[in-house]
Amino acid sequence: MGYYQIEIDNESIPKTAFVLPFGQYEFLRMPFGLSNAPREFQRIMNEKLSDLNFVKVFVDDILIYSKTPETHLKHVDIVLSRLSEEGISINYEKSSFMKKRSNI
């Protein structure tokens, strides 16, 4: 996941402008480094997943907890389906599944 998946509101786009020798550019998606980016990303993730009582989100870390491995597989499927429906992708190389403990 990442900030670049979040579209910037049209009226906020000009506020992201920067100038280089060969032109002016504006971000259309939220770049890492904007002062309110972590808060906004957290708000969006909470909005998308807060109804799932087996999920905790901290910015771009999603913790899915379950009592049994079978239930956990169902929970993971629900979360991945929800993210896909919302157009949010995850980096599977940076992801861990079926862990008994987390450092979050």
C-alpha positions as CSV (number, residue, x, y, z in Angstrom):
1,M,0.0,0.0,0.0
2,G,1.0,3.6,0.0
3,Y,0.1,7.2,-0.2
4,Y,0.3,7.3,-4.0
5,Q,-2.9,5.3,-4.2
6,I,-4.8,8.2,-2.7
7,E,-6.1,10.8,-5.1
8,I,-5.6,14.5,-4.1
9,D,-8.7,16.7,-4.0
10,N,-8.8,18.9,-7.1
11,E,-8.7,22.2,-5.1
12,S,-5.6,20.9,-3.2
13,I,-3.6,19.9,-6.3
14,P,-2.1,23.4,-6.9
15,K,-0.8,23.4,-3.3
16,T,1.5,20.5,-4.3
17,A,3.1,22.4,-7.2
18,F,6.9,22.5,-7.6
19,V,9.1,24.0,-10.3
20,L,12.0,22.5,-12.1
21,P,14.1,24.0,-14.9
22,F,11.9,22.3,-17.5
23,G,8.5,23.0,-16.1
24,Q,6.0,23.2,-13.2
25,Y,4.5,20.0,-11.8
26,E,1.7,19.1,-9.5
27,F,0.9,15.9,-7.7
28,L,-2.4,14.2,-8.6
29,R,-1.9,11.6,-5.9
30,M,-0.8,12.0,-2.3
31,P,3.0,12.0,-2.1
32,F,5.0,10.8,0.9
33,G,6.1,13.9,2.9
34,L,3.0,16.1,3.0
35,S,2.4,17.1,6.6
36,N,-1.1,15.7,6.7
37,A,-0.5,12.6,4.6
38,P,-0.2,10.1,7.4
39,R,-3.3,11.4,9.1
40,E,-5.3,11.4,5.9
41,F,-4.1,7.9,4.9
42,Q,-5.0,6.6,8.4
43,R,-8.5,8.2,8.1
44,I,-9.1,6.6,4.7
45,M,-7.9,3.2,5.9
46,N,-10.1,3.4,9.0
47,E,-13.0,4.4,6.8
48,K,-12.5,1.3,4.6
49,L,-11.9,-1.3,7.3
50,S,-13.3,0.0,10.6
51,D,-16.4,-2.2,10.4
52,L,-14.3,-5.3,10.6
53,N,-13.9,-6.2,14.3
54,F,-10.8,-8.4,13.6
55,V,-8.7,-5.7,12.0
56,K,-6.5,-3.0,13.4
57,V,-4.9,-0.4,11.1
58,F,-1.9,1.8,11.8
59,V,-1.2,3.9,8.7
60,D,-0.2,1.3,6.2
61,D,0.1,-1.6,8.5
62,I,-2.9,-3.9,8.8
63,L,-3.2,-6.4,11.6
64,I,-5.7,-9.2,11.2
65,Y,-6.3,-11.3,14.2
66,S,-8.3,-14.5,14.6
67,K,-8.8,-17.4,17.0
68,T,-8.2,-20.2,14.6
69,P,-6.1,-20.7,11.4
70,E,-9.3,-21.4,9.4
71,T,-11.0,-18.3,10.6
72,H,-7.8,-16.3,9.9
73,L,-7.8,-17.4,6.3
74,K,-11.4,-16.2,6.0
75,H,-10.5,-12.9,7.6
76,V,-7.6,-12.4,5.3
77,D,-9.8,-13.1,2.3
78,I,-12.4,-10.5,3.5
79,V,-9.7,-7.9,4.0
80,L,-8.0,-8.5,0.7
81,S,-11.3,-8.5,-1.1
82,R,-12.3,-5.2,0.6
83,L,-9.0,-3.6,-0.3
84,S,-9.4,-4.8,-3.9
85,E,-12.9,-3.4,-4.1
86,E,-11.7,-0.1,-2.9
87,G,-8.8,0.0,-5.4
88,I,-6.2,-0.3,-2.8
89,S,-3.3,-2.7,-3.6
90,I,-0.8,-4.2,-1.2
91,N,2.8,-5.2,-1.6
92,Y,2.8,-8.9,-1.0
93,E,6.6,-9.0,-0.7
94,K,6.4,-6.7,2.3
95,S,3.4,-8.6,3.8
96,S,3.4,-11.4,6.4
97,F,0.6,-13.9,6.8
98,M,-0.3,-16.5,9.5
99,K,2.0,-15.1,12.1
100,K,1.4,-15.8,15.8
101,R,3.0,-12.5,16.9
102,S,3.5,-9.1,15.5
103,N,5.9,-6.2,16.2
104,I,3.2,-3.6,15.5
